[in-house]
Amino acid sequence: MLTLFALPKAFEGHIGIIQRNAITSWTLLRPRPEIILFGDEPGTADIAAELGLRRSPEIALTEFGAFRLDDIFAKAQAESRTEFLCYVNADIILLQDFMDAVERTRNWTKRFLMVGQCWDTDITDAIDFARPDWENLLRSIVSAAAKQRAITGIDYFVFPVGLYSKIPPFGLGRTFWDNWLVWRASRSGASVVDATTVATVVHQNHPFSWTWMGPEQKRNVDLAGGWHTRHSIANAGYRLMPCGIVRDWRRPLRARWELRRGIWISNLINWTRPARHALGLNQQKLEALKKSAFRR
């Protein structure tokens, strides 16, 4: 039915724990999806062998050394044994309602892109998947303490084989590539469906990296063709609801607001860069200042 593919980081420390949580959760979905792990970071081969997953270690790189999105998607579509695929970040826990959402969407139309907001959740330890109630326990944690991600943050993409071709050589994790994928699906005539309401998808919190800022960000923006391709979940024309898939006529207004806000923030960062650098305030220091300002 479905092939999940992902590019894990090295399985070290906290990121190793949450990636193992995420990938293990995928193996427990029913029907069990095919899973392909890309890359050759430390620990990837071990978890693939342990959980019986496929692995594709060779990935093309950009001139900056980032993994290329087009190469990963092309290989996933070529190597998949199923009709539908899902690129998912390796820190994302999927629950059974995710598979139910995929099933309902593919029964509605064969040409679609399914996306949705995740729940940012503090998870520091390995999940005991041997407990029969682990999913209910996780849902209770999400309900009590998690925060829903912004509509601009996209962590999974479900689509049919063949939907994407001629993807620009984006640097993965360097901004804009996820927005371009939503724009391209919509531009090609596919129905973009927001499954947020019915699928509880869990993002495990971890320190944020600013490596996507700077020249690599500009390169991805240029490859995307400009700000008009910066689509988000707000651009989804349909919403998957308990009662079915419905048209959402409010989305265009929300999408335009998100686009304008993104342009304003980007311009602000660019305009203030000389002054910030003169003061020694790079992105990492700004993030540290922000955290200290809100620390209680």
WOKA-V216569 format. One record per residue. PHI is phi in radians with two decimals (NA if undefined). OMEGA is omega in whole degrees, -180 to 180 (none if undefined). Layout:
phi:PHI omega:OMEGA
phi:PHI omega:OMEGA
This chain:
phi:NA omega:-171
phi:-2.51 omega:173
phi:-1.97 omega:173
phi:-1.63 omega:175
phi:-2.36 omega:-172
phi:-2.67 omega:178
phi:-2.16 omega:-178
phi:-1.25 omega:168
phi:-1.49 omega:177
phi:-1.06 omega:-179
phi:-1.45 omega:-177
phi:-2.29 omega:175
phi:1.02 omega:-176
phi:-1.11 omega:-180
phi:-1.11 omega:176
phi:-1.15 omega:180
phi:-1.13 omega:-175
phi:-1.27 omega:175
phi:-1.19 omega:176
phi:-1.12 omega:175
phi:-0.99 omega:-176
phi:-1.10 omega:-174
phi:-1.15 omega:177
phi:-1.08 omega:179
phi:-1.07 omega:179
phi:-1.14 omega:-178
phi:-1.23 omega:-178
phi:-1.64 omega:177
phi:-1.20 omega:180
phi:-2.26 omega:-3
phi:-1.16 omega:-176
phi:-1.12 omega:179
phi:-1.36 omega:166
phi:-1.26 omega:-178
phi:-2.27 omega:178
phi:-2.09 omega:175
phi:-1.77 omega:180
phi:-1.69 omega:177
phi:1.58 omega:-177
phi:-2.33 omega:178
phi:-1.19 omega:-180
phi:-0.93 omega:178
phi:1.69 omega:-178
phi:-1.16 omega:179
phi:-1.09 omega:-177
phi:-1.14 omega:-178
phi:-1.23 omega:177
phi:-1.12 omega:179
phi:-1.18 omega:-178
phi:-1.13 omega:-175
phi:-1.72 omega:178
phi:1.22 omega:-177
phi:-1.86 omega:175
phi:-1.47 omega:-178
phi:-2.45 omega:178
phi:-2.29 omega:-169
phi:-1.36 omega:-173
phi:-1.58 omega:179
phi:-2.38 omega:176
phi:-1.20 omega:-178
phi:-2.07 omega:172
phi:-1.36 omega:178
phi:-1.15 omega:178
phi:-1.59 omega:-180
phi:1.64 omega:178
phi:-1.47 omega:176
phi:-1.17 omega:-176
phi:-1.58 omega:-179
phi:-1.07 omega:-176
phi:-1.08 omega:-179
phi:-1.21 omega:179
phi:-1.11 omega:-178
phi:-1.17 omega:180
phi:-1.11 omega:-179
phi:-1.22 omega:179
phi:-1.10 omega:-179
phi:-1.20 omega:180
phi:-1.35 omega:-174
phi:-1.62 omega:-177
phi:-1.13 omega:176
phi:-1.82 omega:-177
phi:-2.11 omega:-177
phi:-1.42 omega:-177
phi:-2.19 omega:-179
phi:-2.23 omega:175
phi:-2.54 omega:168
phi:-1.43 omega:-178
phi:-2.43 omega:176
phi:-1.15 omega:-170
phi:-1.35 omega:175
phi:-1.89 omega:-174
phi:-1.79 omega:175
phi:-1.56 omega:178
phi:-1.90 omega:178
phi:-1.85 omega:-173
phi:-1.10 omega:180
phi:-1.16 omega:174
phi:-1.14 omega:179
phi:-1.15 omega:177
phi:-1.09 omega:179
phi:-1.15 omega:177
phi:-1.07 omega:-179
phi:-1.07 omega:-179
phi:-1.16 omega:-178
phi:-1.22 omega:-179
phi:-1.24 omega:174
phi:-1.31 omega:179
phi:-1.42 omega:178
phi:-2.73 omega:180
phi:-1.60 omega:-178
phi:-2.07 omega:-174
phi:-2.67 omega:165
phi:-2.23 omega:178
phi:-1.84 omega:178
phi:-2.32 omega:178
phi:3.10 omega:177
phi:-1.37 omega:178
phi:-1.86 omega:178
phi:-1.97 omega:177
phi:-1.25 omega:-171
phi:-2.35 omega:178
phi:-1.40 omega:176
phi:-2.29 omega:-176
phi:-1.94 omega:-174
phi:-2.06 omega:176
phi:-1.17 omega:178
phi:-1.41 omega:178
phi:-1.48 omega:-177
phi:-1.29 omega:176
phi:-1.29 omega:177
phi:-1.26 omega:-179
phi:-1.14 omega:-178
phi:-1.81 omega:-175
phi:-1.04 omega:-178
phi:-1.19 omega:178
phi:-1.14 omega:178
phi:-1.09 omega:179
phi:-1.15 omega:178
phi:-1.07 omega:180
phi:-1.19 omega:177
phi:-1.14 omega:179
phi:-1.06 omega:-179
phi:-1.10 omega:-174
phi:-1.49 omega:-168
phi:-2.38 omega:-175
phi:-1.41 omega:178
phi:-2.12 omega:-179
phi:-1.24 omega:-180
phi:-1.18 omega:176
phi:-1.08 omega:-177
phi:-1.21 omega:177
phi:-1.51 omega:-180
phi:-1.58 omega:-175
phi:-2.13 omega:-174
phi:-1.96 omega:176
phi:-2.59 omega:-179
phi:-2.43 omega:178
phi:-1.84 omega:-175
phi:-2.77 omega:178
phi:-1.39 omega:175
phi:-1.00 omega:179
phi:1.68 omega:-179
phi:-1.15 omega:-176
phi:-1.90 omega:172
phi:-2.48 omega:180
phi:0.95 omega:174
phi:-1.27 omega:176
phi:-1.05 omega:-179
phi:-1.34 omega:179
phi:-1.07 omega:168
phi:-1.44 omega:-177
phi:-1.15 omega:180
phi:1.41 omega:-177
phi:-1.96 omega:175
phi:1.34 omega:173
phi:1.35 omega:-177
phi:-1.13 omega:-179
phi:-1.20 omega:177
phi:-1.13 omega:179
phi:-1.11 omega:180
phi:-1.08 omega:177
phi:-1.17 omega:179
phi:-1.04 omega:-177
phi:-1.14 omega:179
phi:-1.07 omega:180
phi:-1.11 omega:-179
phi:-1.12 omega:-179
phi:-1.44 omega:179
phi:1.68 omega:178
phi:-1.31 omega:176
phi:-1.45 omega:178
phi:-1.59 omega:-173
phi:-2.03 omega:177
phi:-1.66 omega:-177
phi:-1.75 omega:-175
phi:-0.94 omega:-173
phi:-1.14 omega:-172
phi:-1.92 omega:-177
phi:-2.07 omega:177
phi:-1.53 omega:-178
phi:-1.88 omega:-168
phi:-1.90 omega:171
phi:-1.69 omega:-180
phi:-1.51 omega:-175
phi:-1.10 omega:177
phi:-2.77 omega:180
phi:-0.98 omega:-178
phi:-1.54 omega:179
phi:-1.80 omega:179
phi:-1.70 omega:-175
phi:-1.13 omega:-179
phi:-1.41 omega:-179
phi:-1.42 omega:174
phi:1.62 omega:-175
phi:-1.06 omega:179
phi:-1.19 omega:176
phi:-1.11 omega:-179
phi:-1.07 omega:179
phi:-1.08 omega:179
phi:-1.13 omega:178
phi:-1.08 omega:179
phi:-1.11 omega:179
phi:-1.14 omega:-180
phi:-1.25 omega:179
phi:1.67 omega:178
phi:2.03 omega:-174
phi:-1.20 omega:-179
phi:-1.16 omega:178
phi:-1.61 omega:-178
phi:-1.44 omega:177
phi:-1.56 omega:179
phi:-2.32 omega:177
phi:-1.08 omega:177
phi:-1.10 omega:180
phi:-1.48 omega:177
phi:-1.12 omega:-179
phi:-1.41 omega:-176
phi:-2.34 omega:176
phi:-2.17 omega:176
phi:-1.52 omega:-177
phi:-2.06 omega:177
phi:-0.97 omega:-178
phi:-1.49 omega:-178
phi:2.46 omega:179
phi:-1.66 omega:-175
phi:-2.17 omega:176
phi:-1.34 omega:180
phi:-2.01 omega:-176
phi:-1.38 omega:179
phi:-1.43 omega:-173
phi:-1.05 omega:-178
phi:-0.98 omega:179
phi:-1.16 omega:179
phi:-1.13 omega:-180
phi:-1.12 omega:179
phi:-1.13 omega:177
phi:-1.11 omega:180
phi:-1.08 omega:-180
phi:-1.13 omega:-180
phi:-1.09 omega:179
phi:-1.13 omega:179
phi:-1.10 omega:178
phi:-1.11 omega:-179
phi:-1.10 omega:-179
phi:-1.13 omega:180
phi:-1.09 omega:179
phi:-1.11 omega:179
phi:-1.08 omega:179
phi:-1.08 omega:-179
phi:-1.19 omega:-177
phi:-1.16 omega:-176
phi:-1.60 omega:-175
phi:-1.01 omega:-180
phi:-1.01 omega:-180
phi:-1.17 omega:-180
phi:-1.13 omega:180
phi:-1.16 omega:177
phi:-1.09 omega:179
phi:-1.56 omega:-179
phi:1.34 omega:-178
phi:-1.83 omega:173
phi:-1.59 omega:-176
phi:-1.08 omega:-179
phi:-1.11 omega:-180
phi:-1.23 omega:176
phi:-1.09 omega:179
phi:-1.13 omega:179
phi:-1.12 omega:178
phi:-1.12 omega:180
phi:-1.10 omega:-179
phi:-1.13 omega:-178
phi:-1.18 omega:-179
phi:-1.20 omega:-178
phi:-1.79 omega:-180
phi:-1.31 omega:-179
phi:-1.80 omega:none
